[in-house]
Amino acid sequence: MTSAASPFTPAPTDPGEAPEPLDELLARIRACRVCVDSPRRLPLPHAPRPVLRVGRGARILLASQAPGTRVHLSGLPFTDASGDRLRDWLGVDKETFYDVGRIAIAPMGFCFPGQDGKGGDLPPRPECAATWHDRLFAALPEFELVLVIGAPAQNYHLRRLGLERFLRLSLTGRVESWREIWEARTAPRLLPLPHPSWRNSGWLKRHPWFATELLPVLRHEVARLV
């Protein structure tokens, strides 16, 4: 465990305390080494490089899973084919996508978690959500639209926003129930999305309603809010 003076030591949290200043909290997150110094399982197999983009003015939160290899190298979220597909889903260009005053990007794991024996990315590290996420969303203003990509982000934000009843559903079941989830809250509204990875192309072909029914609503809302 790092010492109390270390910039990556998590500050104690108390529900009654005022949120931490956002700039200070982001500096601590970007200096974090908890998955190397105090891991919950095997340590991160490389140097940490937390990646997130948030600001006070954004009305849209993009809650994703964790950086991949290209993002680990670039330090910028979604600088890969998944990002190209995601921007197409949203109907935005790169300038809009990376404007922290319009879209916030906060993955469940801030660092690239490494790969398994088959070359696939490992799940997001559990240390990130346990250490930082409640504090981060306490420090940020509430968003109007929360887009949750993949099961880890859906699990966290469904709980955070009081929509636990949808946790029993599979990822596909949640996306299929997008209208019910959408109508369950007025602010912020939440839309569950599959991961835009090209490995999910088969899923998208088997569920054509995603493109014909969900994407038009998504693009309309994003255009309204950016």
N, C-alpha and C positions, 0 to 999 in steps of 0.2 A: 504494500500500500504506500502511495506517495505521501509525503509529509503535508501538514496543514498549510504550509506556505507555498506549495506547488500550485501553478496556475491550472493544473488539470485535476485538482482534488475537488470532487463535487461538494458544493456548499450544502449544509443541512437544509432540508425543506420543511416547511410548516404551513399547513393550509391557511393559517391565520396571518401569515406574513405577507407584506406587499410583494408583488412580483419583482424580480431582479431587473435592473436596467438592461434593456435589450442589447446595447452595444457591448456591455461588459460580459453578458452571458454568451454572446456569439464569439467573443474573443476566447473565452474559456472552452467553448465547444471546439473551436478551430485548433486549440492547443492540446486537445484531449489525447491521452495515452492509456486510458483505463483498460482497453482490451489487450494491451501489452503488459502494463504494470500490475493490474489487478483483474485478470481475465476470469470469466465464469466457466470457461472451458479452456481448450488449448489456446495459447496466445495467438494473436494475429500474426500470420507468417511473414509480414513485411512491415515497413514503417507506416504508421497511421497517416492518412491524409483525409481528414474530414471534409466532405463536400456538401454544402447546402447554400441556398440563396433565399434569404428572407428579408423583408423590410416592412416598415409600418404602413405603407400606403396600399399594399396589394389587397385586392378584393377576392382573389382566387388562390387557393392553396392546392398545390399538386403534391400529394403524399404518395411517394413511391417506395421502392423496396431498398435497394442499396446500389452504390456505384459498381459498374463493371470495370473491366481492365482498361478500356479506352478512357473512361471517365477518371479512373485513378491516375492515369498519366496526364490528362489535360487539366484536371481540377475543376471542370465545368460539367454540370449534369447533362446527360443525354446527348453527348457528342458522339453518337453512333447511329446505326440504322434504326434502333428502337426510337431514338429521338426524332428521326425523320418521320416515322410513322405516327408518333404521338403528336407532333406539330400538325400533321395532316388531319388527324382526328379533331384537334382543337380548332383548326382553321386559322392558325397564326403563323407569322414568319419568325425567323430567329430573333430579330430585333425585339419584337413584342414578347416572345417566349422568355428571353433573358433579361427583361426589364423588371427588376425587383419591386418597382413601384406598382406593377400591374399583376405579376404572377410570382408567388412564393413557391419555392421547391424545397421540401424537407423530407428526405427519405427516412425510412425506419432505421436503417443502418447508415451512418454518415461515411463510413470507410468501406472500401472494397473488401469483402470478407474472405477472398481467396476462392479457390476452385476445388471441386471434389476430384476423385480419381478418374472420372470420365470427362473432365474438362468443363463441367457445368459450374456455374457460380453457386457458392454456398449460400444458405439463408442469411439474412441480416444478422449481425452480431446482437445478442440480447442486451449487452451492456449499454447500448445507445439509448434505447427506449427507457430502460430502468434508471439511467443516470440523468438524462437530459430532457426527454420529451414533455413530461408534465410541466417542467419549469419553462421550457421554450414556449409552449402554447399559453401558459399563464402570462408570459411577458408580451405576447403578441396581441394586437387587437383582433377581435373576432372577424373571420372571413365571411363572405356571402356565399361562396361556393367552394366545397371541398371535394376534390377528385381523388378517389382512393384507388391506387393501382396495385393489384395483387393482394393475396390473403393477409400478409402481415400488417400492411397499412389499413386494410379493412377492419381487421380484428381490433386494432388500437383505436381507430377513430369512431367505429360504431359504438364502442364502450364509452369513449370520451363524450360523445354527443347523445348518449342515452338511448341508443338504438340496439341494445343487447339482444333483442328478440330475433334479430337477423343473423346472429352469430351461429345459430344451428344449421344454417344453410351452407352448402358448398360454395366455392367461388362462382361456379357457373350459376348456381341457384340465386346467389345475390345479384349477379348481373341480370339474370332473367327477371328478378323482382325489382329492377331499377325504378319503375314507376312508383311502386309502393314505398320504397326507400326515399325517393325524391319528394313524395307528398307527406312523409312522416314528420318533416320539420319545415318551418318557414325560413329560419335563419339560424345557423348557416344551412343551406341545402347540401345534400351529399349525393354524389353519383359514384357507384362502384364500377370500376373498369378492369378488364383483363390487362395483363402486361402487354405492351406493344412489341415485344420481341418477335422477330420473324419466326421463331420456333412455334409461335401460336397461330401461324397462318392457317393450319388445319382447323383449329378451333373456330376461327373467324368464318371459314367456309362452311362449317357445320351449323353456324348460327347467323344466318344472313340478316336476321332482324336487328343485329347489333348495328350494322351499317345503315339500314333503312329506317329504323325507329329511334334508336338511342342517339346516334351521332348527330342527326339534325337538331335535337334538343340541346345536346352538348355545345355544338357550334353556335347556336343562337344565344345561349347563356354566356359563353365566353365572349362573343362579340359585344354583348350588352355591357359586360363588366370591365372590359379592357379599354 
